């Protein structure tokens, strides 16, 4: 699962001017490496107004969607399907 998280975070580019920010998304995969429904935001730590928070979550969601579908081995696909995963998208700390 560490490799799955690393693969997803490889698609992540934090929004400009979002230092010290993070958003955690919760999601589940199908066996084909696509998502079962849209990801849910489970935690968000972004300075600024609602527009800044929405932009950060939108960027995290886009990164997740841009990496899909994942190429899963048959054994991983069977074990991963339907389980809920969380992944934190972080900006650089300054």
MIDOSE-1310 file (N, C-alpha, C; in nm, 2 decimals, decimal comma, always signed):
residues 94
xxxx	+0,08/-0,12/+0,00/+0,00/+0,00/+0,00/+0,09/+0,13/+0,00; +0,21/+0,12/+0,06/+0,29/+0,23/+0,05/+0,32/+0,28/-0,09; +0,34/+0,18/-0,18/+0,36/+0,21/-0,32/+0,24/+0,27/-0,39; +0,12/+0,23/-0,35/+0,00/+0,30/-0,40/+0,00/+0,44/-0,36
xxxx	+0,02/+0,47/-0,23/+0,03/+0,61/-0,18/+0,13/+0,69/-0,25; +0,25/+0,63/-0,27/+0,36/+0,71/-0,34/+0,32/+0,74/-0,48; +0,26/+0,64/-0,55/+0,22/+0,66/-0,69/+0,11/+0,77/-0,70; +0,02/+0,78/-0,60/-0,08/+0,88/-0,61/-0,02/+1,02/-0,58
xxxx	+0,07/+1,02/-0,48/+0,13/+1,15/-0,45/+0,23/+1,20/-0,55; +0,27/+1,12/-0,64/+0,36/+1,16/-0,75/+0,28/+1,25/-0,85; +0,15/+1,24/-0,85/+0,07/+1,33/-0,93/+0,03/+1,46/-0,86; +0,07/+1,48/-0,74/+0,03/+1,60/-0,66/+0,12/+1,72/-0,68
xxxx	+0,06/+1,83/-0,71/+0,13/+1,96/-0,72/+0,04/+2,05/-0,63; +0,10/+2,09/-0,51/+0,02/+2,18/-0,43/-0,01/+2,32/-0,50; -0,12/+2,38/-0,46/-0,15/+2,51/-0,52/-0,05/+2,61/-0,47; -0,03/+2,72/-0,55/+0,06/+2,82/-0,51/+0,02/+2,89/-0,38
xxxx	+0,12/+2,93/-0,31/+0,09/+3,01/-0,18/+0,01/+2,92/-0,08; +0,04/+2,79/-0,07/-0,04/+2,71/+0,02/+0,06/+2,64/+0,12; +0,17/+2,71/+0,16/+0,26/+2,65/+0,25/+0,20/+2,61/+0,38; +0,25/+2,50/+0,44/+0,20/+2,45/+0,57/+0,05/+2,41/+0,56
xxxx	+0,00/+2,36/+0,45/-0,13/+2,32/+0,43/-0,14/+2,17/+0,41; -0,26/+2,12/+0,44/-0,28/+1,97/+0,41/-0,43/+1,95/+0,39; -0,46/+1,84/+0,32/-0,60/+1,79/+0,31/-0,59/+1,64/+0,30; -0,68/+1,58/+0,38/-0,68/+1,43/+0,38/-0,81/+1,38/+0,31
xxxx	-0,79/+1,30/+0,21/-0,90/+1,24/+0,14/-0,92/+1,09/+0,17; -1,04/+1,05/+0,17/-1,08/+0,91/+0,20/-1,15/+0,86/+0,08; -1,11/+0,74/+0,03/-1,17/+0,68/-0,09/-1,15/+0,53/-0,09; -1,22/+0,47/-0,19/-1,21/+0,32/-0,21/-1,19/+0,29/-0,35
xxxx	-1,12/+0,19/-0,38/-1,09/+0,14/-0,52/-1,18/+0,03/-0,55; -1,20/+0,02/-0,68/-1,26/-0,10/-0,75/-1,14/-0,19/-0,78; -1,17/-0,31/-0,82/-1,06/-0,40/-0,86/-0,99/-0,35/-0,99; -1,05/-0,27/-1,07/-0,99/-0,22/-1,19/-0,90/-0,10/-1,17
xxxx	-0,88/-0,06/-1,04/-0,80/+0,06/-1,01/-0,86/+0,19/-1,02; -1,00/+0,20/-1,05/-1,07/+0,32/-1,04/-1,14/+0,34/-0,91; -1,19/+0,45/-0,88/-1,25/+0,48/-0,75/-1,40/+0,44/-0,75; -1,44/+0,40/-0,63/-1,58/+0,37/-0,60/-1,64/+0,50/-0,55
xxxx	-1,69/+0,58/-0,64/-1,75/+0,71/-0,60/-1,64/+0,82/-0,58; -1,68/+0,94/-0,55/-1,59/+1,05/-0,54/-1,52/+1,04/-0,40; -1,39/+1,09/-0,39/-1,33/+1,09/-0,26/-1,40/+1,19/-0,17; -1,38/+1,16/-0,04/-1,44/+1,25/+0,07/-1,32/+1,32/+0,14
xxxx	-1,34/+1,45/+0,17/-1,25/+1,52/+0,25/-1,27/+1,49/+0,40; -1,17/+1,43/+0,46/-1,19/+1,40/+0,60/-1,11/+1,49/+0,70; -1,02/+1,57/+0,65/-0,95/+1,67/+0,73/-0,89/+1,77/+0,63; -0,89/+1,90/+0,68/-0,83/+2,00/+0,60/-0,77/+2,11/+0,69
xxxx	-0,65/+2,14/+0,66/-0,58/+2,25/+0,73/-0,52/+2,34/+0,63; -0,60/+2,44/+0,59/-0,55/+2,54/+0,49/-0,59/+2,68/+0,54; -0,49/+2,76/+0,54/-0,51/+2,90/+0,58/-0,59/+2,98/+0,48; -0,65/+3,08/+0,52/-0,73/+3,16/+0,43/-0,88/+3,14/+0,43
xxxx	-0,95/+3,18/+0,33/-1,09/+3,17/+0,33/-1,14/+3,04/+0,27; -1,28/+3,03/+0,26/-1,34/+2,91/+0,20/-1,29/+2,88/+0,06; -1,27/+2,99/-0,02/-1,22/+2,97/-0,15/-1,09/+2,90/-0,16; -1,00/+2,94/-0,07/-0,86/+2,88/-0,06/-0,87/+2,74/-0,02
xxxx	-0,96/+2,71/+0,08/-0,97/+2,57/+0,12/-1,03/+2,48/+0,01; -1,13/+2,53/-0,07/-1,19/+2,46/-0,18/-1,09/+2,44/-0,29; -1,01/+2,54/-0,32/-0,90/+2,52/-0,42/-0,80/+2,42/-0,39; -0,77/+2,41/-0,26/-0,67/+2,31/-0,21/-0,73/+2,17/-0,23
xxxx	-0,85/+2,15/-0,18/-0,92/+2,02/-0,19/-0,94/+1,98/-0,33; -0,98/+2,08/-0,42/-1,00/+2,05/-0,56/-0,87/+2,00/-0,62; -0,75/+2,07/-0,58/-0,62/+2,03/-0,64/-0,59/+1,88/-0,59; -0,62/+1,85/-0,47/-0,59/+1,71/-0,42/-0,68/+1,61/-0,49
xxxx	-0,80/+1,64/-0,51/-0,89/+1,55/-0,58/-0,85/+1,54/-0,73; -0,80/+1,65/-0,79/-0,76/+1,64/-0,93/-0,63/+1,55/-0,94; -0,54/+1,56/-0,84/-0,42/+1,48/-0,84/-0,46/+1,33/-0,83; -0,55/+1,30/-0,74/-0,60/+1,16/-0,73/-0,66/+1,11/-0,86
xxxx	-0,75/+1,19/-0,92/-0,81/+1,15/-1,04/-0,71/+1,14/-1,16; -0,61/+1,23/-1,16/-0,52/+1,23/-1,27/-0,43/+1,10/-1,27; -0,42/+1,04/-1,16/-0,33/+0,91/-1,15/-0,41/+0,79/-1,18; -0,54/+0,80/-1,19/-0,62/+0,68/-1,21/-0,65/+0,65/-1,35
xxxx	-0,67/+0,52/-1,39/-0,68/+0,41/-1,30/-0,54/+0,36/-1,26; -0,53/+0,31/-1,14/-0,40/+0,24/-1,10/-0,39/+0,11/-1,16; -0,27/+0,07/-1,19/-0,24/-0,06/-1,25/-0,21/-0,15/-1,13; -0,30/-0,24/-1,09/-0,29/-0,33/-0,97/-0,26/-0,47/-1,01
xxxx	-0,18/-0,54/-0,94/-0,16/-0,68/-0,96/-0,29/-0,75/-0,92; -0,32/-0,87/-0,97/-0,44/-0,94/-0,94/-0,46/-0,96/-0,79; -0,35/-0,99/-0,72/-0,37/-1,02/-0,58/-0,40/-0,89/-0,50; -0,33/-0,78/-0,54/-0,36/-0,65/-0,48/-0,50/-0,60/-0,51
xxxx	-0,54/-0,62/-0,64/-0,67/-0,58/-0,68/-0,78/-0,65/-0,60; -0,76/-0,77/-0,57/-0,86/-0,85/-0,49/-0,86/-0,80/-0,35; -0,74/-0,77/-0,29/-0,74/-0,73/-0,15/-0,77/-0,58/-0,13; -0,76/-0,50/-0,23/-0,78/-0,35/-0,22/-0,93/-0,32/-0,24
xxxx	-1,00/-0,39/-0,32/-1,13/-0,36/-0,36/-1,22/-0,34/-0,24; -1,29/-0,22/-0,24/-1,39/-0,19/-0,14/-1,33/-0,14/+0,00; -1,20/-0,15/+0,02/-1,15/-0,10/+0,15/-1,14/+0,05/+0,14; -1,16/+0,12/+0,26/-1,15/+0,26/+0,26/-1,00/+0,30/+0,30
xxxx	-0,95/+0,39/+0,21/-0,81/+0,43/+0,23/-0,81/+0,58/+0,26; -0,72/+0,63/+0,33/-0,70/+0,78/+0,35/-0,56/+0,82/+0,30; -0,55/+0,93/+0,24/-0,42/+0,98/+0,20/-0,41/+1,13/+0,22; -0,30/+1,17/+0,29/-0,29/+1,32/+0,32/-0,20/+1,38/+0,21
xxxx	-0,25/+1,49/+0,15/-0,18/+1,57/+0,05/-0,13/+1,70/+0,13; +0,00/+1,71/+0,13/+0,07/+1,82/+0,20/+0,14/+1,91/+0,11; +0,15/+2,04/+0,16/+0,23/+2,14/+0,09/+0,36/+2,15/+0,17; +0,46/+2,21/+0,11/+0,59/+2,23/+0,18/+0,57/+2,31/+0,30
xx	+0,64/+2,28/+0,41/+0,64/+2,36/+0,53/+0,75/+2,46/+0,52; +0,72/+2,58/+0,55/+0,81/+2,69/+0,55/+0,82/+2,77/+0,67
